C-alpha cells in the first residue's frame, strides 16, 4: 500500500483509538460511580473534610509510586534513557490502565510496548521482554501470602475456598522462580538478566505493601480504628480472592472477602463499604483520569507503525 493511501488510515486510527480509550474509561468509571453508595456517603459526610478527601486521593496516587521502578528497570534492561518527567507519565498511565482494566496486566504491557518502541532498535524484542517481566507483578502478593497462611487464615474458617485461593497465590512465586532459574530456554533473550529478579521482587513487594498502607490510611481518615497488622491479612486474603476470580481489580470477590474480614473485627459494613468506595476512587479512577490525556496525546502525536506488534 502506498504512503499516500496509508495516510488517511493512519489519520483515522489516530482519531479513533484515543476516542475509544476515552469512551472505555467513561463507561468503566460510570459503572464504578453507579455502584457508589451516595446515601452512605451522606451518612458519614461529617467525617469527610476537604483535607481528608485530598489526603485520600494522594494516598491512591502514592500507592502507585513503587510501580514506577518497573519502568526504571526496563530502562536499564533496554539500555535507553527516557526523560524523567516522561517516564513518570509512562509509568502512571501504564500502571493506572493495568489496574483499572485488569486481565493480568495486558493493558499495562501493551501501553509500555507502545511507549518504548520509539527508543528501541527494530530488532529489540521489547514486547516479549515486557510480557515476561510482567510475570513478576504478583510475586509481592505471593510472598506476603506465605505470612498469612500460617497466621491469620482462621479469619475465614467458614469460607473454605478462600484457603485454596491463598495457597494458589502463595505458590506463584516459588513456581516462577523455579521457571526463572531452571528453565533457561524460557528466558532465552540477552535483554533479561537474572540479576534483575531480586529488584523485581522488591518492587512488587513494595507495591503490595503500599496498597495495604493506602487502604489503612483511608480507614484512619474515616476514623475507623483498626490496627495495620489486623488489616494486613484481611487485605492480602481479599486480594488473593480477587486474583483468583480474574475480575478487573478483583471487584466483587475482593469486596466480599474484605467486608467479611472487617466485620470480624467489629467494623460496621457501612464503613467497610465506604473504605472500599474511596479505595477504588483514589487507586483506580483518579489515576486513570490523570493518565488518559497523556495516553491520548501520545497516540495522537505518534504515527502507528506497521511493525509495532512485531515480536
N, C-alpha and C positions, 0 to 999 in steps of 0.2 A: 504494500500500500504506500502510495507516495506521501511525502511530507505534507503536501497541500491537502490531501484527503484526511490525513491524520489530525490535522489542526482542529477542525470542528469537533471531532470526537474527544480530543483532549480537553478542549474548552468546555464541552458538555459535562465531561467527567468531573472537571474542577468545580463546576457549579452544583452538580447533583450529589456528589459524595459528601461535601460539607452540609448540605441541606438534609441528607439522610441521617447524618450523625446528630444534627441538631434536633430533628424530628424524633429520633430514637431516644435521646436524652429527655426530651419533653414528655414523651409517653411514659417512660420509666419513672421519671420524677413525679408525674401526675399520679401514677399508681401508688407511690410511697405516700404522697400527700393525701390521697383518698383514704389511706389506712390510718392517717394521723388522727388521733382522737382529740378533736378540738374541745369537746366538753371536759375531758380530763385535764386539758391544758388550762382551762378556765378555773377548774377546781383548785389548782396549785399555782395560779398566776402570781400570788403573793411571794412565792419563792424565786420568781424569775425577773430579777432586776436586769437592766441593760448590761451592767458589768458582768453578771453571771452568764448571760447569754453570749456575750463576746468571749468570755473565758471558755465556754463550752465549744464554740466554733474554733477557737485557737487550739483546743485540745485535739480536735479531729484532724486539723492540719498537721499538728506536731506529731501525731501518731503515724503519719505517712513519712516523716523525715528519715527514719532508718532505711527505707527502701531506696532513697537517693543513692546509697552506697552500692546498690546493684549496678547502677549506671557508671559509677566511678570504676568499679571492677571491669565492666565492659570496655571502658576507655582503655584501660591497661592491657586487656586481652587483645584488643584490636590495634593497639599502639597508635591511637589517634588523640587529638586534643580538641574538645568542644568547649567553646566559651562557657564559663561557669553559669552565667545567667541563663543561657540557652539550655544547658544541661539540666538545670534545676526545673525548667518548664518541661523538658523532655520527660524527666523522671515523674514530675507531678501528674502530667497528662497520662502517661502510660500506666502508672500505678492507680490513678483515680478510675480510669476506664476498666482496668483489670479487676479492681474491687467491685465496681458498680455492675459490670456485665457478668463477671464470673467465668464459667467454662474453663476452669483450670489455668487461668492466666493467658488464654489465647489472645484476648483483646490487647493486653499489655505487650505481649511478644510481637504481635502484628504491628502495633504502633512503633515499637522500638526498631523493628526491621525497616520501617519506612523512614524514621528519623535519621538512622545512622547510615543508610545506603549511600548518601552523598559524600560521606567522609571515607568511604572504603573503595578499594580497587574492585574491579569486576569479578575477579576470581576468588574473592573472600566469601566463604560460606556463612555469611552473617546470620541468615535465618536459622540454619542448623545449630550454630553456636548459641544464639539467644534461646532457642527452644530447649536445648539441653541444659543450659544454666537455669532455666525457669523450673526445672525439676527440683531445685533446692529451696523453692519458696516455702514448702510445707515442713522443711526439716526442723525449724524452730518450734513449731507446734508439736511435732512428733517428739522432740526431746523433752519438752515441758510435760507432755502426756505421761512420760515414764514416772515423773514425780507424783502425778495424780493417781496412777494405777495402784500404788502401794500405800496410799494415804487417805484419799478422800472419795473413793468410788461409792462408799456406803451412803452418800447423799442420795443416790439414785438406786437403792436396792430394789425398789418396786418397778423399775424400768429396765428390764433385762437386756434389751437391745443396745442400751447405752454402753454397756461394758464391751460389747463387740465392736462398736464404733471407736471407742478409745483404744482398744487393743490394735485395731486395724491401723489407726493413725500412728500409734506408738511404733508399730513395726516398719513404718515407712522409711525412716532414716537408716536403720540397720540394713534394710534391703537395698536402699540406694547406695550406701557406702560400699556394700558388697559388690554391687554392679560397677561402682566407680573404681575400686581398687583391683578387682579380679576379672572384669570383663573389659580388657583394654581395647578390644576391637570396637566397642560401642562408642568410646571416646576417641576414636582414631582421627584426630584433627590436631594439627600443630598449634591451633589457637587456644586449646583448652589445656591448661597445665594443672597438675594435681595439687600444686601448692595453693591454688585458689580455693580449694574445698573448705579449708578452715575459715577463710574470710567469709565465704558464702554462708556457712553455718552460723557464724557470729552475727551476720547481718539479719538472717532470718530469725534468730533467737531474739535479737533486739527488737525486731519488727513486732513480734507477738507480745513481748513484754510491754512495749509502748501501747499496744491495743488494750491490754489489761489496765494499764495506768490511765488511759483515756476513759474507759468505762468507769473505773473507780473515781476519777476526778469528776465525772458527770454526776455520779451518785452523791459525792460530797457537796457539789454545787447545789444539789437539790435537797440538801440537809438529810440525806439518807445515811444513817450511822451504821456503816459496815466496814470491817477491817479489810485491808488489802489482801491479807493472807486467807481470809474467809472467801473473798470474792474470786481469788485466783483460780481455785479448782472449778468453780462454777463456770467461769468464762472458758476455761480450757475444755471442759467436758461439753459445753454448749457448742464450741467451735468444732469439736470432733463430730458432733451430731450434724452440724451444718455441712461440713465437708462430706460426710457420708451420704447426705441427701443429694449432693450435686446441684443444689439450687443456688443461683447467684446470690452471694452474700449470706447464704445459709438461712434466708428468710423463711420463717415458719418453724422449722425444726430447731434452729438456734434459739428463736424466741421462746418456744415451748419449754425447752430444757432449761433455759436461763431463768424463766419465771418460776419453774418448779424449785430450782436451787435457791432463789431469793426468798420464796415463801417458806422454805425450810429454815431460813434464818430470821423469820419474823417480819420480813419486808412486805408490805401490802402489795397486792397485784397491781393496783393503780400506779403506785410509784415505780414498780418494776417496768411497767409499760412506758412510763414517762422517760425512764433512763434509756430504754431501747429506742424510743422515738428520737431523742436528741442524739443518741449514738449514730443512728442511721443518717440523720440530717448532717451532722458535723463530719462524719468519716466517709460517707458515700456521696451525698448530694452536693454539698458545698464544694468539695474538691473537683467534682466533675464540671460544675458550672464555671469554676475558675479555669479549668484546663480546656474546656470546649472551644473558646475563642482562639486559643493558641493552636489547637489541632486544626481548626477550620482555616486559619491563616496559613499554616504550613501546607495544607492540601491545596489551597487556592494559589499560593505563590510558587509552588514547585510542580514542575511537569511530572506526570506519572510515566516513568519509563517502561518500555515494553518488556524489559527483563527484570522488573522489580521483584518478581517472585521466583527468580531462578535460584535453586539451591546448589 
